[in-house]
Amino acid sequence: MLKKLFGLDKNESQQSTTEEAPTEETVFAVANGTLVPLEEVPDPTFSQKMIGDGAAIDPTDGQVVSPVAGEVLQVFPTKHAIGIRTNGGAELLIHIGLETVNMDGEGFTAHVKAGDHVEVGTLLVEYDLELVREKASSTLIPVVVTNHEDLGGIHAETSGASEAGSTAHLTVKYKR
């Protein structure tokens, strides 16, 4: 799905599998805050899982970190969304707030670019949370696996506190 969203060539979006390929991966929390079920995100694109399965975070500060080790596929020009491919092949979309595209990058600072390799906890974006509260429809951060249909399943932790880079948020299972 990310290859469609980002216009990637089919060969670029596929990772070769080896005998050592993981059977599952943990996607950690992208932000400090509270875990929220994807179905509670007030946007049907996310709540109805139109672009992927996952969960969301209600953030308490303006930092978003990488939830996985992998490669940054794209940082949207408005810096409100980032695509990452995990080392195991799951494609993630991290969307900071809802209707934040309309902010045209105001209050967002990206710390990575497409092609960068990241580890769990790498700072991706800093943003002004108060400005997002003022100008966007929601501060929730959906994290979705856009190629979930190609995988073996996704389990989401959807309640409790989240600590960026430490709290398990999603478990992605692979068909291997």
RAKA-V155137 format. One record per backbone hydrogen bond with DSSP energy under -0.5 kcal/mol. CO is the residue of the C=O (numbers start at 1). NH is the residue of the N-H. E is the energy in kcal/mol with one decimal. If there is no record, write none. Layout:
BEGIN
[[CO & NH & E] [CO & NH & E]]
END
This chain:
BEGIN
[[1 & 4 & -0.6] [1 & 5 & -2.4] [2 & 6 & -3.5] [3 & 7 & -0.9] [3 & 8 & -1.5] [9 & 12 & -0.7] [9 & 13 & -1.3] [10 & 14 & -0.5] [11 & 14 & -0.6] [18 & 21 & -1.7] [23 & 174 & -3.2] [25 & 172 & -3.0] [26 & 28 & -0.6] [27 & 169 & -2.6] [27 & 170 & -2.4] [29 & 165 & -3.0] [30 & 65 & -2.7] [32 & 60 & -2.1] [32 & 61 & -0.6] [33 & 162 & -2.9] [34 & 58 & -2.9] [36 & 56 & -2.9] [37 & 40 & -1.7] [38 & 41 & -1.9] [41 & 43 & -2.4] [43 & 46 & -1.3] [43 & 47 & -2.9] [44 & 48 & -1.9] [44 & 50 & -0.5] [45 & 50 & -1.3] [45 & 51 & -1.0] [46 & 49 & -2.0] [53 & 145 & -3.5] [54 & 38 & -0.6] [55 & 143 & -3.2] [56 & 36 & -2.9] [57 & 59 & -0.8] [57 & 141 & -2.6] [58 & 34 & -1.7] [62 & 127 & -2.7] [64 & 124 & -2.9] [64 & 125 & -1.7] [66 & 121 & -2.8] [67 & 28 & -2.7] [69 & 87 & -2.0] [70 & 118 & -2.8] [71 & 73 & -0.6] [71 & 85 & -2.6] [72 & 115 & -3.3] [74 & 76 & -0.5] [74 & 83 & -2.8] [76 & 79 & -2.7] [80 & 96 & -3.3] [81 & 76 & -2.5] [82 & 94 & -2.8] [83 & 73 & -2.8] [83 & 74 & -1.5] [84 & 86 & -0.5] [84 & 92 & -3.5] [85 & 71 & -2.5] [86 & 89 & -1.2] [90 & 86 & -3.0] [90 & 92 & -0.6] [91 & 146 & -2.5] [91 & 147 & -0.7] [92 & 84 & -2.1] [93 & 95 & -0.6] [93 & 144 & -2.4] [94 & 82 & -2.2] [94 & 96 & -0.6] [95 & 97 & -0.9] [95 & 142 & -0.8] [98 & 137 & -1.7] [98 & 138 & -0.9] [99 & 102 & -0.8] [100 & 103 & -1.8] [101 & 104 & -1.6] [103 & 106 & -2.2] [105 & 108 & -2.2] [107 & 128 & -1.6] [109 & 126 & -2.5] [113 & 116 & -2.2] [116 & 72 & -3.1] [118 & 70 & -2.2] [119 & 122 & -2.2] [122 & 66 & -2.6] [124 & 111 & -3.5] [124 & 112 & -0.6] [125 & 64 & -2.7] [126 & 109 & -3.0] [127 & 129 & -1.1] [128 & 132 & -2.0] [129 & 133 & -2.4] [130 & 134 & -1.8] [131 & 135 & -2.6] [132 & 136 & -2.6] [138 & 98 & -2.1] [140 & 97 & -1.2] [140 & 142 & -0.6] [141 & 57 & -1.1] [142 & 95 & -2.5] [143 & 55 & -1.9] [144 & 93 & -2.5] [144 & 146 & -0.8] [145 & 53 & -1.4] [145 & 148 & -1.1] [147 & 150 & -1.8] [148 & 151 & -1.1] [153 & 173 & -3.2] [155 & 171 & -2.7] [156 & 158 & -0.6] [160 & 35 & -3.0] [162 & 33 & -2.0] [162 & 164 & -0.5] [163 & 166 & -2.5] [163 & 167 & -2.3] [167 & 29 & -2.5] [169 & 157 & -3.2] [170 & 27 & -3.3] [171 & 155 & -2.5] [171 & 173 & -0.5] [172 & 25 & -2.4] [173 & 152 & -2.4] [173 & 153 & -1.0] [174 & 176 & -1.2]]
END
